[in-house]
Amino acid sequence: MDVVVVGAGASGLRLAGSLIQAGISTVVLEGRDRVGGRLFSVDPGVDLGATWFWHNEHDVREVIAECGLEVFPQYAAGNMMFQVPGNVQELDGNPLDQQAFRIVGGMASLAHGLAAMLPEGTVQLSTCVLSIDFAHDFAHEFAHEHVSVTTNSDTYRAKHVVISVPPATALSNIVFTPDLPNELVSVAVRTPVWMGAVTKVVALYESPFWREQGLSGSAMSHVGPLREIHDISDRNASFGALFGFSRERVSEISVKSQLAALFGPRAGMPNSIILEDWSESPLTSPPGVFQLNDYQLFGSQVLRNAYFDGRLHFASTETAIDSPGHVQGALAAARATAANVVASLR
Ligand SMILES: Cc1cc2nc3c(=O)[nH]c(=O)nc-3n(C[C@H](O)[C@H](O)[C@H](O)COP(=O)(O)OP(=O)(O)OC[C@H]3O[C@@H](n4cnc5c(N)ncnc54)[C@H](O)[C@@H]3O)c2cc1C
């Protein structure tokens, strides 16, 4: 095996596709029982991870075109709401949602599209990487495969390993032998996980009734529990949905009461509420994710360097220079790392 990629999020899947296209044998090991990582859509097609992309995000648009995905603009018409303690105001217009786009079926379609382009068997699901060993004394027939990657079920040998996992998360879950260089550890464990400390809350309705009242479904709040709210109904408005972000513990009752205060009593009676607390997900966020706030570490040269004679690379969105944090960043990191690995193997 030439390359083991750890993680089947947008970066790991894109990277594997590029490497395989260059004739490099690659396997992707994914701890969850699904691909996508922070691209996660559930019935009836609502996103619990990423929602939007933007027109200038060229790698995202390239993947969308390659996978033949349909897109539509984020609903932006109508007025937004603004909430401060003791007061709710309807503002003129909606500056929040301009120029964002969504993918029909949800952002996970992008991950499924990337995975579908890989040869069968490339992605191994429910395969959690526990340790990576660069020092192992291999038997002669494996002498050119210097890295040993141990999972919950097997051991893989390869020439290179790429960690397509947020650096702080990787260091909290994977044991490296020998120890990683001090400078790398110091930067990796302090690098924030984009949206890793966030709970995303989706409230589902029969229809986006707020639109009939001239409202966009978006809101900014200094009260909470949701600080920012948007319309996430599907393209044809076959159902209505509002979503919001929170960085605190959220109860359904507090969400219903806030939505009623913002959009009227009907908003306080959703058919259902879905909560996804990303801080509780150890394959996304390390313990203490709330304390990681130094976003200047995103795209650090220390995270973009290769280690152990060029055999260890990091390539999640947090390592990107172009749009770090976004899906665009994940794809850009994959592109940059693929170029490095291809050059090194040639
Ligand atoms: C709530 C939320 C909203 C967001 N909104 C947007 C948005 O609107 N637009 C936007 O552009 N971006 C958004 N983002 C960010 C976007 O989702 C990420 O930038 C992108 O998905 C990151 O991809 P990645 O491949 O770098 O990492 P990830 O998606 O985190 O992929 C890492 C993968 O590695 C796996 N893994 C971890 N550890 C191991 C291990 N030890 N062994 C095996 N597998 C492992 C994980 O299960 C995961 O599948 C949002 C994120 C969240 C959480």
The ligand as an ORCA input file, in Angstrom:
! r2SCAN-3c Opt
* xyz 0 1
  C     -22.309     22.564     12.658
  C     -21.339     22.832     11.531
  C     -21.674     23.757     10.545
  C     -20.785     24.013      9.494
  N     -21.180     24.859      8.489
  C     -20.387     25.002      7.390
  C     -20.871     25.675      6.236
  O     -22.023     26.099      6.174
  N     -20.020     25.805      5.169
  C     -18.749     25.292      5.197
  O     -18.026     25.442      4.199
  N     -18.278     24.604      6.270
  C     -19.081     24.427      7.352
  N     -18.659     23.662      8.396
  C     -17.289     23.113      8.358
  C     -17.170     21.902      7.420
  O     -18.125     20.951      7.777
  C     -15.753     21.356      7.525
  O     -14.835     22.347      7.095
  C     -15.454     20.118      6.660
  O     -16.533     19.244      6.595
  C     -14.211     19.457      7.264
  O     -13.832     18.332      6.505
  P     -12.530     17.529      6.937
  O     -12.427     16.363      6.020
  O     -11.374     18.447      7.016
  O     -12.792     17.033      8.446
  P     -13.972     16.111      9.017
  O     -15.218     16.323      8.263
  O     -14.000     16.359     10.487
  O     -13.473     14.630      8.709
  C     -12.618     13.912      9.569
  C     -13.013     12.438      9.505
  O     -12.053     11.678     10.242
  C     -12.741     10.688     10.999
  N     -11.844     10.326     12.119
  C     -11.483     11.092     13.189
  N     -10.599     10.425     13.961
  C     -10.413      9.223     13.384
  C      -9.612      8.071     13.711
  N      -8.827      8.045     14.817
  N      -9.664      6.976     12.899
  C     -10.449      6.985     11.781
  N     -11.225      8.037     11.416
  C     -11.192      9.142     12.205
  C     -14.033     11.370     11.417
  O     -15.015     10.423     11.764
  C     -14.381     12.162     10.154
  O     -15.173     11.413      9.272
  C     -19.530     23.361      9.450
  C     -19.203     22.420     10.435
  C     -20.111     22.147     11.466
  C     -19.755     21.097     12.501
*
